[in-house]
Amino acid sequence: MEISVQEYARQCAAQGLRGDYLACRPDFTVRQEYDYDEAQQEVWRLLCDRQTRLTRRLAHRSYLDGVETLGLLERIPDFDEVSAKLRKLTGWEIVAVPGLIPNAPFFDHLANRRFPVTNWLRKREELDYIVEPDMFHDFFGHVPALTQPAFADFMQMYGDKAAGIVDLGGEEMMGRLYWYTAEFALMQEPGQPLKAFGAGLMSSFSELQFAVESPDAHRVPFDIETVMRTGYEIDKFQRAYFVLPSFDALRDGFQTADLAGIVRRWKDEPALDPSTV
């Protein structure tokens, strides 16, 4: 069911979300309004400096290549400048949003190679954890991967197919697929060490280390049907991390998967326990 901007803004205000949802256009985008003060720029640099020390050791090379290509570390990114670079690489662009937006416009943006990025940044006292996704999570975590053609194709296909699968009753299952790929995926290419990928890991100081290095992390070979059946954690470390062999495998597997069939078989069954999957 579609929801108006005004009704969504009312719901977000009731939940205490901090974005200015009343400023949304009909597609739930807003202007970035590049008016960040020096204190905010300092928070950005502090977050990037601290996290980069880890990502250079633990992140997959494709993510690191994306960061270097887009130049995200010195100051809060200008969305238009980054979009100009992304369009040349994979045809994607960045659109500003006030925070989480409804599924329908989110899927439509992805299907048209537009990635929504929150236009506000966390405060200094929130360096380690923030409940809502902010600009650091969205930009530092998600955007570098969109420089990679195979992953960029997967994200576009996800947006294109998601609405139809949700209509079949697969909203939770598509959410799990996004969670375990775009947010918390690991990758281990043949003959290469395990590396991290996914915005939830890239933007988390503590969970990035746990997911890649801890002997207690539960790592599972990636399988789309299993992923779509597996529950996940919102406010604590994941009890399962799925390991991709490559972005090509993710894109090609998603393109050929019978998503509707998976939903019909499992939508009414309890989610799998991630700690035992």
C-alpha positions as CSV (number, residue, x, y, z in Angstrom):
1,M,0.0,0.0,0.0
2,E,1.4,3.4,-1.0
3,I,1.6,6.0,1.7
4,S,1.6,9.8,1.4
5,V,4.6,11.9,2.4
6,Q,2.5,13.7,5.0
7,E,1.3,10.4,6.6
8,Y,4.8,8.9,6.6
9,A,6.2,12.1,8.2
10,R,3.6,11.8,10.9
11,Q,4.6,8.2,11.6
12,C,8.3,9.0,11.7
13,A,7.8,11.9,14.1
14,A,5.8,9.6,16.4
15,Q,8.7,7.2,16.3
16,G,11.2,9.9,17.2
17,L,13.1,9.7,13.9
18,R,15.2,12.8,13.4
19,G,15.1,13.4,9.6
20,D,13.0,16.2,8.1
21,Y,10.4,14.0,6.3
22,L,8.1,17.0,5.7
23,A,10.7,18.3,3.2
24,C,10.3,15.2,1.0
25,R,9.3,15.4,-2.6
26,P,6.6,12.8,-3.8
27,D,9.4,10.3,-4.4
28,F,10.7,10.8,-0.8
29,T,13.9,12.5,-1.8
30,V,15.1,15.9,-0.4
31,R,17.8,18.4,-1.2
32,Q,21.2,17.6,0.3
33,E,21.7,21.3,1.3
34,Y,25.5,21.2,1.7
35,D,25.6,23.4,4.8
36,Y,27.6,21.2,7.2
37,D,29.6,23.1,9.8
38,E,33.2,22.4,10.9
39,A,32.1,20.3,13.8
40,Q,30.2,18.0,11.5
41,Q,33.1,17.8,9.1
42,E,35.3,16.8,12.0
43,V,32.9,14.0,13.0
44,W,33.1,12.8,9.4
45,R,36.9,12.7,9.3
46,L,37.0,11.1,12.7
47,L,34.7,8.3,11.6
48,C,36.5,7.8,8.4
49,D,40.0,7.8,9.9
50,R,39.0,5.3,12.6
51,Q,37.1,3.0,10.3
52,T,39.6,3.1,7.5
53,R,42.3,1.7,9.7
54,L,40.1,-1.5,9.9
55,T,38.7,-1.6,6.3
56,R,42.2,-1.5,4.8
57,R,42.9,-4.7,6.6
58,L,39.5,-6.4,6.6
59,A,37.4,-5.2,3.7
60,H,37.3,-6.8,0.3
61,R,39.5,-5.1,-2.3
62,S,36.5,-4.0,-4.4
63,Y,35.2,-1.9,-1.6
64,L,38.6,-0.3,-1.0
65,D,38.9,0.4,-4.8
66,G,35.5,2.2,-4.6
67,V,36.5,4.4,-1.7
68,E,39.7,5.4,-3.5
69,T,37.8,6.1,-6.8
70,L,35.1,8.2,-5.2
71,G,37.3,10.1,-2.7
72,L,35.0,9.9,0.4
73,L,37.5,10.4,3.3
74,E,38.5,14.1,3.5
75,R,35.1,15.8,3.9
76,I,31.4,15.1,3.9
77,P,30.7,14.1,0.3
78,D,28.8,16.3,-2.1
79,F,26.1,14.0,-3.5
80,D,26.2,15.6,-7.0
81,E,29.9,15.3,-7.3
82,V,29.8,11.6,-6.3
83,S,26.9,11.0,-8.7
84,A,28.9,12.4,-11.6
85,K,31.7,9.8,-10.9
86,L,29.3,6.9,-10.4
87,R,27.3,7.6,-13.6
88,K,30.5,7.1,-15.6
89,L,31.4,3.9,-13.8
90,T,28.1,2.0,-13.5
91,G,25.2,4.3,-14.4
92,W,24.2,4.9,-10.7
93,E,23.6,8.2,-8.9
94,I,23.0,9.3,-5.3
95,V,19.7,10.8,-4.1
96,A,19.3,12.5,-0.7
97,V,16.6,11.2,1.7
98,P,15.9,12.2,5.3
99,G,16.4,8.6,6.5
100,L,14.5,5.4,6.1
101,I,11.9,5.6,3.4
102,P,8.9,3.3,2.5
103,N,9.6,0.2,0.4
104,A,7.8,1.3,-2.8
105,P,9.9,4.4,-3.5
106,F,13.1,2.6,-2.2
107,F,12.6,-0.2,-4.7
108,D,11.8,2.2,-7.5
109,H,15.0,4.2,-6.8
110,L,17.1,1.0,-6.9
111,A,15.4,-0.2,-10.1
112,N,16.4,3.1,-11.8
113,R,20.0,3.0,-10.4
114,R,19.4,5.7,-7.8
115,F,20.7,5.0,-4.3
116,P,19.1,6.8,-1.4
117,V,21.5,8.3,1.1
118,T,20.6,10.0,4.3
119,N,21.5,13.7,4.3
120,W,22.3,14.1,8.0
121,L,25.3,12.8,10.1
122,R,25.4,11.3,13.6
123,K,26.7,13.3,16.5
124,R,30.1,13.0,18.1
125,E,28.7,11.0,21.1
126,E,27.2,8.5,18.6
127,L,30.4,7.4,17.0
128,D,30.1,3.7,18.1
129,Y,26.4,3.1,17.5
130,I,23.4,4.8,16.1
131,V,19.8,3.4,15.8
132,E,18.9,5.0,12.5
133,P,21.0,4.8,9.4
134,D,22.8,8.1,8.9
135,M,25.0,9.5,6.1
136,F,28.1,7.7,7.3
137,H,26.4,4.3,7.2
138,D,24.9,4.9,3.8
139,F,27.8,6.6,2.1
140,F,30.9,5.0,3.7
141,G,29.1,1.6,3.9
142,H,27.0,1.3,0.7
143,V,28.2,3.7,-2.0
144,P,31.7,2.4,-2.7
145,A,30.3,-1.0,-3.7
146,L,28.2,0.7,-6.4
147,T,31.4,1.3,-8.4
148,Q,31.6,-2.5,-9.0
149,P,29.6,-3.5,-12.1
150,A,28.4,-6.9,-11.0
151,F,27.2,-5.6,-7.6
152,A,25.7,-2.6,-9.2
153,D,23.7,-4.9,-11.6
154,F,22.5,-7.0,-8.6
155,M,21.2,-3.9,-6.8
156,Q,19.3,-2.7,-9.8
157,M,17.8,-6.2,-10.3
158,Y,16.9,-6.4,-6.7
159,G,14.9,-3.1,-6.9
160,D,13.3,-4.2,-10.1
161,K,12.1,-7.6,-8.7
162,A,11.4,-6.7,-5.1
163,A,8.0,-5.0,-5.4
164,G,6.6,-8.0,-7.2
165,I,7.9,-10.5,-4.6
166,V,6.6,-8.3,-1.8
167,D,3.1,-8.5,-3.5
168,L,3.4,-12.3,-3.2
169,G,3.9,-12.1,0.6
170,G,7.7,-12.1,0.4
171,E,8.5,-8.7,2.1
172,E,10.4,-10.3,5.1
173,M,12.2,-12.7,2.8
174,M,13.4,-9.9,0.5
175,G,14.5,-8.0,3.5
176,R,16.6,-10.9,4.6
177,L,18.2,-11.1,1.2
178,Y,19.1,-7.4,1.4
179,W,20.3,-7.7,4.9
180,Y,22.7,-10.6,4.3
181,T,24.1,-9.1,1.1
182,A,24.1,-5.3,1.0
183,E,24.5,-5.1,4.8
184,F,26.4,-8.0,6.3
185,A,28.0,-10.1,3.6
186,L,31.5,-11.6,3.7
187,M,33.4,-12.7,0.6
188,Q,36.1,-15.3,0.0
189,E,37.3,-15.7,-3.5
190,P,39.2,-18.9,-4.4
191,G,42.7,-18.9,-2.9
192,Q,42.1,-15.6,-1.2
193,P,41.6,-14.7,2.5
194,L,38.2,-14.0,4.0
195,K,37.2,-10.4,3.7
196,A,34.2,-8.3,4.6
197,F,31.6,-6.7,2.5
198,G,28.3,-5.0,3.3
199,A,27.5,-1.6,4.8
200,G,26.5,-2.8,8.2
201,L,30.1,-4.2,8.6
202,M,31.9,-1.4,6.8
203,S,30.4,1.2,9.1
204,S,30.7,-0.8,12.4
205,F,34.0,-0.6,14.3
206,S,33.4,-3.7,16.5
207,E,31.3,-6.0,14.3
208,L,33.7,-5.7,11.3
209,Q,36.5,-7.2,13.4
210,F,34.2,-9.9,14.9
211,A,32.8,-11.0,11.6
212,V,36.1,-11.5,9.9
213,E,38.5,-12.4,12.7
214,S,36.6,-14.0,15.6
215,P,36.6,-17.8,15.8
216,D,33.1,-17.4,17.3
217,A,31.6,-15.9,14.2
218,H,29.2,-18.3,12.4
219,R,30.0,-18.2,8.7
220,V,27.9,-20.0,6.1
221,P,28.3,-20.6,2.4
222,F,26.0,-18.3,0.5
223,D,22.8,-19.8,-0.9
224,I,19.9,-17.5,-1.9
225,E,17.1,-19.8,-0.7
226,T,18.8,-20.3,2.7
227,V,19.4,-16.6,3.0
228,M,15.8,-15.7,2.3
229,R,14.7,-18.2,5.0
230,T,17.1,-17.0,7.7
231,G,16.2,-14.5,10.4
232,Y,18.6,-11.7,11.4
233,E,19.5,-9.5,14.3
234,I,18.8,-5.7,14.2
235,D,20.5,-4.4,17.4
236,K,23.3,-7.0,18.1
237,F,26.0,-8.9,16.3
238,Q,24.7,-11.2,13.6
239,R,24.5,-14.9,14.5
240,A,25.3,-15.9,10.9
241,Y,27.3,-14.3,8.1
242,F,26.9,-15.6,4.6
243,V,30.1,-15.9,2.5
244,L,29.9,-15.0,-1.2
245,P,32.5,-16.4,-3.7
246,S,32.2,-13.3,-5.9
247,F,29.9,-10.5,-7.0
248,D,29.4,-12.3,-10.3
249,A,28.0,-15.3,-8.4
250,L,25.6,-13.1,-6.5
251,R,24.4,-11.3,-9.6
252,D,24.0,-14.5,-11.7
253,G,22.4,-16.5,-8.9
254,F,19.9,-13.8,-8.2
255,Q,19.1,-13.4,-11.9
256,T,18.3,-17.1,-12.3
257,A,16.7,-17.8,-8.9
258,D,13.0,-18.7,-8.7
259,L,12.2,-16.0,-6.1
260,A,8.5,-16.5,-6.4
261,G,8.8,-20.2,-5.9
262,I,11.0,-19.7,-2.8
263,V,8.4,-17.3,-1.4
264,R,5.5,-19.7,-2.1
265,R,7.3,-22.6,-0.4
266,W,8.5,-20.8,2.7
267,K,6.6,-17.6,3.4
268,D,4.3,-19.2,6.0
269,E,7.1,-21.2,7.7
270,P,9.1,-19.9,10.7
271,A,12.4,-18.2,9.9
272,L,15.5,-20.4,10.3
273,D,17.6,-19.8,13.4
274,P,20.8,-18.1,12.1
275,S,23.0,-19.7,14.8
276,T,22.2,-23.2,13.5
277,V,21.6,-22.6,9.8
